Amino acid sequence: MSRTVESGSPRIAPPYLEDVETIARELDTDIGVGLSSAQAQARLNRDGPNELRTQPVKPAWHYLLAQFRDPLVYLLFAAVAITLATWFLMDGRDWPVDALVIVLIVLVNAFLGFFQETRSQRAVAALAKLTQTSSSIIRDGTVARIPSHHLVIGDLLVLSEGDSVGADARLIQANALQVMEASLTGESESVCKNTLRLDSEVPLPERANMVFKGTAIVQGSGLGIVTAVGMATEVGAIAHLMDVTPEEVTPLQKEVREIGKMIGLAVLVIASVVVATVLMLTDIQGVDDVLRVLLLGVSLAVAAVPEGLPAVLSLVLAFGMLRMARNKAIIKRLSSVETLGSASVICTDKTGTLTRSEMTIQQTMTASGKGVVSGVGYAPQGQIHHQDVPLSGGPVYSENVLLLRGGSLAGNATLAQQEDGTWVIQGDPTEGAFLVAERKLDAPARSLERFERVAEIPFTSARKMMSAVVIDHEHNDERLLISKGAPDVLLQHCTHIQVGMDVVPLTDDLRAKAVADVNELSGEALRTLSVAYRSLAPGEDVTAGEALEAALVFIGTVGISDPPREEVAPAIAQAHRAGIRIIMITGDHPRTAARIAEDLGIIQAGAGALTGADLDKLDDAALAEAVKSTSVYARVAPSHKLRIVDALQAQGHVVAMTGDGVNDAPALKSADIGIAMGITGTEVSKQAGKMILADDNFATIVSAVREGRGILDNIRKFLRYLLSSNMGEVLTVFFAVIGAGVIGLVDERGGIVLPLLATQILWINLITDAAPAIAMGLDPHDEGVMRRSPRKPTDRIIDANMWRGVLQVGLVMALASLLTVDWMLPDGLIPGHESLVQARTAGFTVLVLAQLFNALSARSESASAFIGLFSNRWLWAAIALALTLQVAVVHWSPLNKAFSTSALTLSQWGGCFAMASAVFWFSELRKLVMRSRNPEHHVAVQRPAVHP
Ligand code: ATP
């Protein structure tokens, strides 16, 4: 059979039926060095990025057009069309300026909406880039890490524990490789992989020599040739079945949409009443008058219905996410911003998150006594002393050599000297600490060739130990099994103990002494690790795995210091003030954990810790009781984390939980906010988490919570502002029509005249709606955000008190502008002597100014607007812009024509300012009353914090 395959093209026969060499030849890949960069680039251009995409990207005009998709805008356009048609038919009249201005305003509004939407989409896309998965590959002969969507067919994919498989690949190497394929097969057990060619077609779960995109490596390592990318992969084939990127609507967005709908309905009713009343009570002279009234009604509806709210909301959430990302907390979904704001418990691991992960062995404990290690940090300078005398010779010395050398051999880290002479640890810092301490021994460095590693039984956080089998070439090629791990675990595998050069049985007394040594070290907040070994008998199979780890000789224990990060204790104190519980969940020894938790202020002295073994004894009910008071969990396995999360959630807590390993994924998924570690975390944990800590630092979680709360606060601010302002507009028109006679809004024949024109209402909406609202969304967060208890997820964003405020402020606004109109007009309560145009201009201006005053007071629910009055420069810019535009509309004659306005005198401007400021003073008064009734509001003192 002859087949022509273009060099490196996707293949036709299933790759699991072919041997590796054939595939490598057909895909034009060198199994040793991988593709060249040029080859990879060409293939990327040819096949496109390795992405799952079921729907084409929508072009920009689609979003622009969507801005007009609103029944009210249709109605407005219909009214405009009729106006234009009648003008066209009835020759000789003035241009229908109104209609044209309305069209123009609607267009400008649509462009603003479009701009907001594209900005927030861009922000979300920028974040998506930060959370992309990456893959290790061999290209040009070197191992590199690249974003998974840059994988191409023929790439050599390097697989290790915790990786998320980036593309479908045929395996070339598999070392104890276990893969979780649940995402493809639904099977929850992991499957074992190998490299053997299959000879007949088999279903996907049986293709043991392949790995598939989207699955997870849970153990072992491997190497594969990429055979399919993007939509050609197995997961691509079913991608259309699962909605790959469902449009996300957060609970908050849902609530806001509902509020929008409700208000829309109310506004429509009011607008209809207004139109009907005016039509009945006005002296209608012709079609023109009817149209003018209709236009007013529709414009009122367009202006008062908060159709722009969802857009402002997404923009503020998206900007918040970007700001968090700059502060090292990368949020994957908009909804997590809200959830973060209501987090009531943070469960955190210890090593690396609360501590600096700078491991230094400080003490050693062996059968013959204690060694004190001098010299801190990674530099392998310093010495080991025994009772202040440098170790040299004698039993303590030989025990320490065994302990530190053994610990070094039973690990995978290496020590490298950099060009500037400093030393760095490559690999696990705990393992590196052994290498450094070994160098501090007053002993000749061991040659690299002396010990040959032949097998490894890997470390897992469930096992809490690891072993290596080495051949000692300078000692009769003896085969040694060396283990290191948590002392309590390792001791269970030991039957003997090293004393000087001798091996003696581990009696109960000696065992008790070893345990006491461990307790002494962990009581000093040191992390403890023990080392043990045994010589393998000639016939023993080194691949026997965990079975080898028996009848070991205990050597001793090291105490490792891992200082807490400086910023953690203040962050914990801040979280406590904010009503958030901090729980430490660690694999470390209970004493070490409790000591560090005490030092950091997580628990009171003597509070103690629950261990994984304790948890196993508790049923769900007992656990539910225990989680209420326990804040430190030690010696836990990842599976315990899931139980703790569930128990906390059952009590109504919103739980944030950190994790880094593959086995942490279920707990990360189950928590309300799973937090993965950006530096040390596995790909799988990063995929399972909703947030990624770019700096692995606990303090960053607390600042993200603060940011989340601040964003929720800001959302409430602009909701308060927009709703009360819109309420003001509606009530102004409504009361003007109902009380036209009282105010003097009547013509010579006694018919009603309109207080505002359609164009004026739309103008108010244009200049006072979006810009101040967005500026409020960027308001600096006040100090009070971290002095309140967390918001309950069931709390409505707009509560009864806020609705009351909205109504009251709206009323004051309407009264202020109608009183102004009354004061100018000849009739009414206060007789004036200005024209209708002049009175309208003043009323219109008062309404605009009142909204700007309202913007200043809406920034806080109960604190005075004067606190931090100037801290938001965006808001002041928005206010300045609106003022300038209002001056232009009142004094620039082309705009006078377009908006039927006329110039105001200086004293009239003064009057307008005074009337409009009523809104501000009213709000101040309202807040004063609130504060005196409820002292808790004093907590929410607004002080300008760091500007976002
Ligand atoms: P955390 O869960 O807060 O990150 P941890 O690092 O102590 O803390 P694990 O990594 O699960 O948690 O480690 C649990 C225990 O296993 C440690 O206390 C230590 O005794 C032991 N241990 C850690 N790393 C190694 C290692 N590389 N080799 C052998 N034993 C180890």
Residues whose N, C-alpha, C, O or C-beta is under 5 A from the ligand:
A	BS01	ATP	D349 K350 T351 D428 T430 F459 S461 K464 M465 M466 K484 G485 A486 T528 L529 I585 T586 G587 D588 H589
